[in-house]
Amino acid sequence: MKILVLNGSPKGEYSITLQYVAYIQKHFPQHEFRIIHVSQRIKKIERDHQAFQEIIDEIRSADGVLWSFGLWVLCVPAQYMRFIELISERGVEDAFRDKYAAVITTSIHFYDHTAHNYMRAVCEDLGMKYADAISLDIIDIMQKKRRDDLTIFAENFFKAIREQVATSKLFKPLAFSDFAYQPAEPEVRIDTRGKKVLVLTDAYDGNTNLGKMIERFRQSFADEIDVIDLNDVDIRGACLGCMRCGYDYTCTYQDGFADFYNQRVRTADIIVFAGTVKGRYLSSTWKTFYDRSFFWNHTPSLAGKQLGYIISGPLRQNPNLIQILEASSTARQHANHVDIITDECENSAEIDALLQSFAERLVSFAEKGYVRPQNFLGVGGHKVFRDNIWGRLRPIWQADHRYSKEHGLYDFPQKDYKIRVLTPILMLLTGIPGIREKYYANVKTFPAGRLKKLIEHVD
Ligand SMILES: Cc1cc2nc3c(=O)[nH]c(=O)nc-3n(C[C@H](O)[C@H](O)[C@H](O)COP(=O)(O)O)c2cc1C
């Protein structure tokens, strides 16, 4: 059986995930594994059609495709996403049709589910038979149990190919619309009240719905706002994963991205990201922006700001992307995720009204310094980062560690001394049947009663 491994790690043969693939290879010597370092070679693949074609030929002759990558900012690395874009741009989807596919990733499990959803949807869109996926921690391979899991995963994949098993589908194909938005001039213009507004886009073209939405949003304000096209920024490439930034936020790239991010993006109070749905994400240009912003590591470099999105295309059909966008504002940035405005209602007047109210809310929240309390996306994400930065990854993420200490992000439950004293006492007391009965009888009413009293006393 020929298994084609599409290595999505920009680190090429030094990919952690690829070592897990090597383990599979060792266990199944009867199969032929062909590994292609897609992300590392992306510039050549993009430039040289022959190099791209050779990969496509390899796919055609393979029995199964193993998508292998490390998580990169809630999804796949930008280089991998670019490769996926090239498949449809160059019209070679048929090479993937009916091929069995599996996905293997390593990560610290921060939004590995959104990356997996993305990859599964891509496979299904390509007409592949999605057999299985496995999400492993960076050091899982050190545990026998996890190595056994990996073997079962691989066995299952090969069995699916051998026996041509039926595979399920979870994602409906996306339906794109040709609705053309026709904006009208706003009747009222909003005073930015001294707040700096920035729109970032990957395509500022006045003829597209996205361009018209950006323009209409811009006109909502009485003052000039900044609109920056990422294509005008000196970005020489996507993140390479060298992690040099971990020590002091210094990126190895010598291009204009870090200055642009620090001087133009971080100085704004309100940032609106504007893009068009492309496949199961936005464009890989957007992914490059997000990945390169990682030179701030896990430090929320846009904390406290008002963030929102203007999106053209079928976002409502893609809840996974909605979650990625929300988590990018909240879990990643500790910012206020204000809203996402799309053109999907297919009603120009309604889009005008949405953009106007969006602009109003952004300024009003910025004035009040409002950041909505985090939901599970942020609360859960915080704990994953906190434990990793405090623990095993501290030597790499030293800048994050300093930030976490200074900003009270090390909020471990062990530090809540009142709870530490009270809990064992309550545990002991509730061991006594009479007290236990009373305690549980009050469990329903006590919390609300305590809050009622508090409300009486606070302003
Ligand atoms: C730029 C960058 C972004 C990352 N983003 C995430 C992430 O969103 N979630 C996560 O769990 N791990 C993230 N990681 C950790 C990697 O997924 C992890 O180190 C993985 O093992 C790398 O795999 P690879 O060596 O095969 O590329 C990130 C690492 C880098 C360098």
The ligand as a MOL file (V3000), in Angstrom:
LIG
                    3D

  0  0  0     0  0            999 V3000
M  V30 BEGIN CTAB
M  V30 COUNTS 31 33 0 0 0
M  V30 BEGIN ATOM
M  V30 1 C 3.5980 29.4840 15.2060 0
M  V30 2 C 3.0990 28.4200 16.1090 0
M  V30 3 C 1.7560 28.3610 16.3950 0
M  V30 4 C 1.2600 27.3670 17.2260 0
M  V30 5 N -0.0740 27.3250 17.4800 0
M  V30 6 C -0.5850 26.3460 18.2560 0
M  V30 7 C -1.9830 26.2810 18.5220 0
M  V30 8 O -2.7850 27.1000 18.0610 0
M  V30 9 N -2.4270 25.2850 19.3080 0
M  V30 10 C -1.5870 24.3560 19.8610 0
M  V30 11 O -2.0620 23.5000 20.5880 0
M  V30 12 N -0.2540 24.3840 19.6090 0
M  V30 13 C 0.2620 25.3520 18.8160 0
M  V30 14 N 1.6050 25.3870 18.5580 0
M  V30 15 C 2.4670 24.2900 19.0400 0
M  V30 16 C 2.7060 23.2690 17.9070 0
M  V30 17 O 1.4950 22.7920 17.4060 0
M  V30 18 C 3.5020 22.0800 18.3820 0
M  V30 19 O 4.7770 22.5010 18.7660 0
M  V30 20 C 3.5950 21.0050 17.3260 0
M  V30 21 O 4.1300 19.8430 17.8930 0
M  V30 22 C 4.4660 21.4070 16.1580 0
M  V30 23 O 4.4360 20.3620 15.2370 0
M  V30 24 P 5.4850 20.2490 14.0630 0
M  V30 25 O 6.8550 20.1970 14.6950 0
M  V30 26 O 5.1190 18.9880 13.3700 0
M  V30 27 O 5.3220 21.4480 13.2130 0
M  V30 28 C 2.1390 26.3980 17.7740 0
M  V30 29 C 3.5070 26.4830 17.5040 0
M  V30 30 C 3.9810 27.4780 16.6840 0
M  V30 31 C 5.4370 27.5430 16.3930 0
M  V30 END ATOM
M  V30 BEGIN BOND
M  V30 1 1 1 2
M  V30 2 1 2 3
M  V30 3 2 2 30
M  V30 4 2 3 4
M  V30 5 1 4 5
M  V30 6 1 4 28
M  V30 7 2 5 6
M  V30 8 1 6 7
M  V30 9 1 6 13
M  V30 10 2 7 8
M  V30 11 1 7 9
M  V30 12 1 9 10
M  V30 13 2 10 11
M  V30 14 1 10 12
M  V30 15 2 12 13
M  V30 16 1 13 14
M  V30 17 1 14 15
M  V30 18 1 14 28
M  V30 19 1 15 16
M  V30 20 1 16 17
M  V30 21 1 16 18
M  V30 22 1 18 19
M  V30 23 1 18 20
M  V30 24 1 20 21
M  V30 25 1 20 22
M  V30 26 1 22 23
M  V30 27 1 23 24
M  V30 28 2 24 25
M  V30 29 1 24 26
M  V30 30 1 24 27
M  V30 31 2 28 29
M  V30 32 1 29 30
M  V30 33 1 30 31
M  V30 END BOND
M  V30 END CTAB
M  END
